[in-house]
Amino acid sequence: MPLRSFLGAVVVVGFVLAGTAPAVAQPKTELHPCVPADLREDAITFKAEDGVELPGLVFGSGSSGVLLAHAQLETVCEWLPLARQLADDGHQVLLYEMRSMALKENRHSYDLDVLGAARELDSRGASSIIAGGAGTGATAIATVAEKIPGLRGMFLLSPFRAFQTQSADLNAVDNIGAVRVPSLVIAAQDDAVESVGLPDHARDVAGAASNAKLEIVPGSAMFGELTKDAALRDRIRAFVRENKASPTFLDRWLMPIAGGVVLLLLVVVGVVVLRRRSRRNTTTVADVSAGS
């Protein structure tokens, strides 16, 4: 069975069985083995809204934050190229591993993961956030968009109208209209998970939003696969750039002011050193004259 068909079948089975399948105990979620060793050394951990501990990767710094939430059957690795590019664009990017499906409690509460990640970005100095995700990650973002601090926009790849199990009720259509921030909703025209036509889901999500642009692109890529296309990554980067918060006074002038203060201190130190040397030389000349 081709990998794509296999993944599609797993998604469909997940919708049916997720709420009833027995869970295997797992103390915490781990970063996927695909993450390079050099990135693992700098990995962070943070807590979701219900206390579940999640690992994440932070790229860049600054007050303009970007939150990335992958789909249920993806890993963070599909999003690494986009995360690095967004960081190069001057944003602080948090890419995290959503909670394991093996957790006993709140197995599919991906909305709580999103809120925990947003709080982590906020604690790291991000005063504004663009939230982006795919599949269940996108659906979770749209569900809790109203609660994300400093939200400036959303980009949602192949979102579901809703993702419902016994332990979670994520509904993008019912909740995305609660915020008026710009949204970019993208799906591939031939994308379908078995009998689930994701372009139709995307159309409904965009239609329920108060300020959304829908893009149905050629091909059959699903979820984070869409970010493999360089042109689409550039489109997302442009969306983030256009909708990030304007720099605050502190952001705009902190470095010039700090540089000016350092320069002034160097001048003051230089003047003090020169005066001390001048006094020392004067004292030496005076002593020599007195000895003569």
Backbone torsions as a table, in degrees:
resi	resn	phi	psi	omega
1	MET	NA	128.0	178.1
2	PRO	-57.5	150.4	-177.4
3	LEU	-57.8	-42.1	-178.1
4	ARG	-61.5	-43.4	178.7
5	SER	-64.8	-38.5	179.0
6	PHE	-62.6	-46.8	179.7
7	LEU	-62.8	-39.7	178.7
8	GLY	-62.2	-42.3	179.1
9	ALA	-63.4	-39.0	179.4
10	VAL	-63.7	-39.5	178.6
11	VAL	-61.6	-46.4	-179.4
12	VAL	-62.5	-45.9	178.1
13	VAL	-60.7	-37.8	179.0
14	GLY	-60.8	-40.0	178.5
15	PHE	-62.1	-35.2	-175.6
16	VAL	-82.8	-41.8	-169.9
17	LEU	-104.5	-8.6	-171.5
18	ALA	-56.0	-37.2	-175.7
19	GLY	-78.8	-16.3	-173.2
20	THR	-115.9	-15.5	-176.7
21	ALA	-68.3	138.9	179.0
22	PRO	-65.8	140.3	-178.5
23	ALA	-94.5	148.8	176.0
24	VAL	-99.7	133.2	-177.9
25	ALA	-61.3	135.8	176.8
26	GLN	-148.4	123.2	-173.8
27	PRO	-64.5	-36.9	179.3
28	LYS	-162.4	164.7	178.3
29	THR	-82.0	141.6	-179.4
30	GLU	-113.4	154.4	171.4
31	LEU	-63.5	142.8	-179.8
32	HIS	-64.4	145.8	179.8
33	PRO	-57.8	-18.8	-178.7
34	CYS	-69.8	-17.5	-178.0
35	VAL	-68.3	126.6	-178.5
36	PRO	-59.3	152.2	-176.4
37	ALA	-60.6	-37.3	-177.5
38	ASP	-67.1	-29.2	176.7
39	LEU	-78.6	-32.7	179.3
40	ARG	-61.7	-33.4	-178.7
41	GLU	-63.4	-27.7	-177.9
42	ASP	-106.0	11.8	-178.7
43	ALA	-65.1	149.8	177.4
44	ILE	-113.6	168.8	168.9
45	THR	-129.1	146.9	176.4
46	PHE	-146.8	170.2	-177.4
47	LYS	-109.3	135.8	172.0
48	ALA	-68.6	173.9	-175.7
49	GLU	-60.8	-24.5	179.7
50	ASP	-99.9	10.7	176.9
51	GLY	92.4	-5.3	177.4
52	VAL	-65.9	130.7	-177.3
53	GLU	-86.7	131.9	-177.3
54	LEU	-127.4	145.2	175.4
55	PRO	-91.4	151.2	179.1
56	GLY	-150.2	168.4	177.5
57	LEU	-124.0	133.0	179.2
58	VAL	-113.5	128.8	177.2
59	PHE	-118.9	136.4	177.5
60	GLY	73.6	-171.0	-179.4
61	SER	-155.6	176.8	176.6
62	GLY	115.9	178.9	-174.5
63	SER	-86.8	-10.8	178.1
64	SER	-94.3	104.4	-174.8
65	GLY	-98.8	147.9	173.8
66	VAL	-129.6	125.4	179.7
67	LEU	-106.1	129.0	-179.0
68	LEU	-119.6	123.8	-178.4
69	ALA	-123.0	111.1	-177.0
70	HIS	-76.0	170.8	179.1
71	ALA	-76.0	165.2	-174.2
72	GLN	-58.0	-40.6	-175.5
73	LEU	-99.1	12.2	177.2
74	GLU	-102.4	178.6	171.5
75	THR	-123.5	172.4	177.8
76	VAL	-65.7	-20.4	-172.5
77	CYS	-66.3	-30.4	176.4
78	GLU	-61.0	-23.8	-173.1
79	TRP	-101.3	-2.8	-176.6
80	LEU	-60.1	-45.0	179.7
81	PRO	-59.0	-44.6	179.3
82	LEU	-65.7	-41.4	-179.9
83	ALA	-59.6	-43.8	-179.7
84	ARG	-65.6	-40.6	-179.6
85	GLN	-66.3	-40.3	178.6
86	LEU	-64.8	-37.1	176.3
87	ALA	-65.2	-40.8	177.0
88	ASP	-62.7	-26.7	178.8
89	ASP	-78.3	-4.0	176.7
90	GLY	103.1	15.3	-179.5
91	HIS	-104.8	155.1	171.7
92	GLN	-94.3	115.3	-171.3
93	VAL	-110.2	128.6	174.1
94	LEU	-113.5	114.4	176.9
95	LEU	-112.1	121.0	-173.4
96	TYR	-126.8	160.9	177.6
97	GLU	-91.8	115.3	-179.4
98	MET	-65.7	159.2	-174.8
99	ARG	-55.4	144.8	-179.5
100	SER	-66.1	143.3	176.3
101	MET	-69.8	-10.4	-177.7
102	ALA	-87.2	-5.3	179.4
103	LEU	-64.7	142.2	-177.0
104	LYS	-68.7	-41.4	-174.7
105	GLU	-112.4	148.1	178.0
106	ASN	50.8	48.9	-170.2
107	ARG	-61.0	-32.3	-175.6
108	HIS	-123.4	29.8	-179.5
109	SER	-83.9	61.5	-176.3
110	TYR	-68.0	-20.1	175.5
111	ASP	-64.4	-34.5	178.4
112	LEU	-70.7	-30.4	175.0
113	ASP	-65.3	-44.2	179.8
114	VAL	-59.7	-45.8	-178.3
115	LEU	-66.2	-37.5	176.8
116	GLY	-65.3	-40.9	178.9
117	ALA	-65.7	-39.8	178.2
118	ALA	-63.7	-41.2	178.6
119	ARG	-65.1	-36.9	178.4
120	GLU	-65.0	-43.0	177.3
121	LEU	-61.7	-42.4	179.1
122	ASP	-61.0	-41.8	-179.4
123	SER	-68.5	-20.3	179.2
124	ARG	-93.3	10.5	174.2
125	GLY	97.8	7.3	177.8
126	ALA	-82.3	107.4	-178.0
127	SER	-84.1	-14.3	175.4
128	SER	-136.8	151.3	-176.2
129	ILE	-135.7	132.4	164.7
130	ILE	-104.1	124.2	-177.8
131	ALA	-106.4	129.5	179.4
132	GLY	-133.9	145.3	-179.6
133	GLY	-163.9	179.5	-179.2
134	ALA	-136.9	148.1	176.4
135	GLY	54.8	-123.2	179.8
136	THR	-64.2	-33.0	176.8
137	GLY	-63.2	-43.5	177.8
138	ALA	-64.8	-41.1	179.4
139	THR	-63.9	-40.0	178.2
140	ALA	-64.2	-41.7	179.5
141	ILE	-61.3	-48.3	-179.6
142	ALA	-62.7	-33.5	-178.3
143	THR	-65.7	-39.3	-175.2
144	VAL	-111.5	17.5	-176.0
145	ALA	-52.7	-38.1	-177.7
146	GLU	-62.7	-23.6	-175.5
147	LYS	-98.4	-2.7	-178.6
148	ILE	-80.1	119.8	-176.9
149	PRO	-66.9	133.5	176.2
150	GLY	66.5	24.4	-177.4
151	LEU	-64.6	128.4	-179.6
152	ARG	-114.6	-15.3	-179.5
153	GLY	176.8	167.2	179.2
154	MET	-139.2	141.2	166.8
155	PHE	-123.3	125.5	-170.2
156	LEU	-122.4	117.6	-178.4
157	LEU	-102.5	124.2	179.6
158	SER	47.5	52.5	-179.4
159	PRO	-73.4	152.9	171.5
160	PHE	-90.8	150.9	173.0
161	ARG	-58.9	-44.3	-178.7
162	ALA	-157.0	156.7	175.4
163	PHE	-135.7	107.3	-171.2
164	GLN	-122.9	130.2	173.5
165	THR	-138.4	-177.0	177.7
166	GLN	-68.8	-22.0	-175.6
167	SER	-108.8	1.6	179.5
168	ALA	-156.2	150.9	177.9
169	ASP	-139.3	85.5	-179.8
170	LEU	-96.8	124.3	-177.1
171	ASN	-136.0	101.7	-178.2
172	ALA	-70.0	-42.7	-176.4
173	VAL	-62.7	-41.2	-177.2
174	ASP	-75.1	-20.8	-170.6
175	ASN	-116.1	-20.9	-174.3
176	ILE	-65.4	-27.0	-179.4
177	GLY	-71.7	-7.4	-178.6
178	ALA	-72.5	-16.1	178.1
179	VAL	-120.0	153.2	-177.6
180	ARG	-109.2	14.2	-179.6
181	VAL	-71.3	153.1	177.3
182	PRO	-61.6	141.6	178.3
183	SER	-131.0	139.4	175.1
184	LEU	-115.5	115.4	-176.5
185	VAL	-112.3	123.9	-173.8
186	ILE	-128.9	138.6	172.4
187	ALA	-151.5	155.8	178.0
188	ALA	-87.7	141.6	-172.0
189	GLN	-64.3	-28.6	-179.1
190	ASP	-104.8	15.6	-176.5
191	ASP	-81.3	126.5	176.7
192	ALA	-152.9	135.8	173.8
193	VAL	-98.8	100.1	-172.1
194	GLU	54.3	-112.9	-177.7
195	SER	-95.3	2.6	-177.8
196	VAL	-90.6	110.2	179.5
197	GLY	-83.3	103.2	-175.4
198	LEU	-66.9	-30.5	174.0
199	PRO	-58.1	-36.2	177.9
200	ASP	-66.4	-39.8	175.7
201	HIS	-61.1	-45.5	-178.8
202	ALA	-61.5	-41.8	179.0
203	ARG	-61.3	-41.9	-179.2
204	ASP	-68.0	-39.8	179.1
205	VAL	-65.1	-46.3	179.0
206	ALA	-63.5	-37.7	179.8
207	GLY	-67.0	-28.8	-179.7
208	ALA	-82.3	-17.7	-179.3
209	ALA	-75.9	154.9	-178.9
210	SER	-86.4	-17.8	-176.0
211	ASN	-154.1	75.5	-173.6
212	ALA	-128.0	149.5	171.1
213	LYS	-117.3	127.9	-178.9
214	LEU	-101.6	133.0	175.6
215	GLU	-128.1	115.3	173.7
216	ILE	-101.4	111.0	-173.5
217	VAL	-99.1	157.6	178.9
218	PRO	-64.7	157.1	174.0
219	GLY	103.7	-169.5	-176.4
220	SER	-132.0	18.3	179.2
221	ALA	-65.1	144.9	178.8
222	MET	-123.9	149.7	173.0
223	PHE	53.5	-131.6	-176.6
224	GLY	-67.2	-14.7	175.3
225	GLU	-57.2	-28.8	-178.8
226	LEU	-60.4	-30.7	-176.5
227	THR	-75.7	-5.7	175.9
228	LYS	-70.5	-20.8	179.0
229	ASP	-80.2	118.5	-175.8
230	ALA	-60.6	-38.6	-179.3
231	ALA	-65.0	-38.5	179.5
232	LEU	-71.2	-36.5	174.7
233	ARG	-60.1	-40.4	178.1
234	ASP	-64.3	-36.1	177.8
235	ARG	-64.4	-41.6	178.5
236	ILE	-66.1	-42.9	179.2
237	ARG	-60.5	-40.4	178.5
238	ALA	-65.0	-40.3	178.4
239	PHE	-61.5	-44.2	179.1
240	VAL	-63.7	-44.1	-179.2
241	ARG	-62.8	-40.1	-177.3
242	GLU	-71.4	-25.8	-172.2
243	ASN	-113.0	1.2	176.2
244	LYS	-68.2	157.9	179.6
245	ALA	-66.9	147.1	175.6
246	SER	-63.9	146.5	179.4
247	PRO	-58.5	137.0	176.3
248	THR	-74.6	169.3	177.1
249	PHE	-55.9	-41.7	-178.5
250	LEU	-66.2	-43.0	179.3
251	ASP	-61.7	-40.7	-174.6
252	ARG	-72.4	-36.5	-170.4
253	TRP	-113.7	-3.5	-176.3
254	LEU	-58.9	-50.3	-177.9
255	MET	-65.3	-47.2	177.3
256	PRO	-60.1	-40.9	179.4
257	ILE	-65.0	-45.5	179.4
258	ALA	-60.7	-41.4	178.1
259	GLY	-63.6	-39.0	178.0
260	GLY	-65.3	-40.6	179.1
261	VAL	-63.8	-44.5	179.1
262	VAL	-61.8	-42.9	179.1
263	LEU	-62.5	-42.3	179.1
264	LEU	-62.5	-42.4	178.9
265	LEU	-62.4	-40.1	178.6
266	LEU	-63.9	-39.9	178.2
267	VAL	-64.0	-45.5	179.5
268	VAL	-61.2	-45.9	179.0
269	VAL	-61.4	-42.0	179.0
270	GLY	-61.9	-42.5	178.8
271	VAL	-63.3	-44.9	-179.6
272	VAL	-61.5	-44.4	179.8
273	VAL	-62.1	-44.3	-179.9
274	LEU	-63.7	-40.1	178.8
275	ARG	-64.8	-41.9	179.5
276	ARG	-64.3	-40.9	178.9
277	ARG	-65.2	-39.9	179.8
278	SER	-63.2	-43.7	178.9
279	ARG	-65.0	-39.8	-179.2
280	ARG	-64.4	-42.5	178.9
281	ASN	-65.1	-39.6	179.0
282	THR	-64.0	-41.6	179.1
283	THR	-64.1	-39.9	179.7
284	THR	-64.4	-43.9	179.0
285	VAL	-63.1	-41.2	180.0
286	ALA	-63.1	-41.3	179.6
287	ASP	-65.6	-40.1	178.9
288	VAL	-64.9	-40.9	179.7
289	SER	-66.0	-39.7	179.9
290	ALA	-66.2	-35.9	-179.4
291	GLY	-71.2	-28.2	179.5
292	SER	-73.9	NA	NA
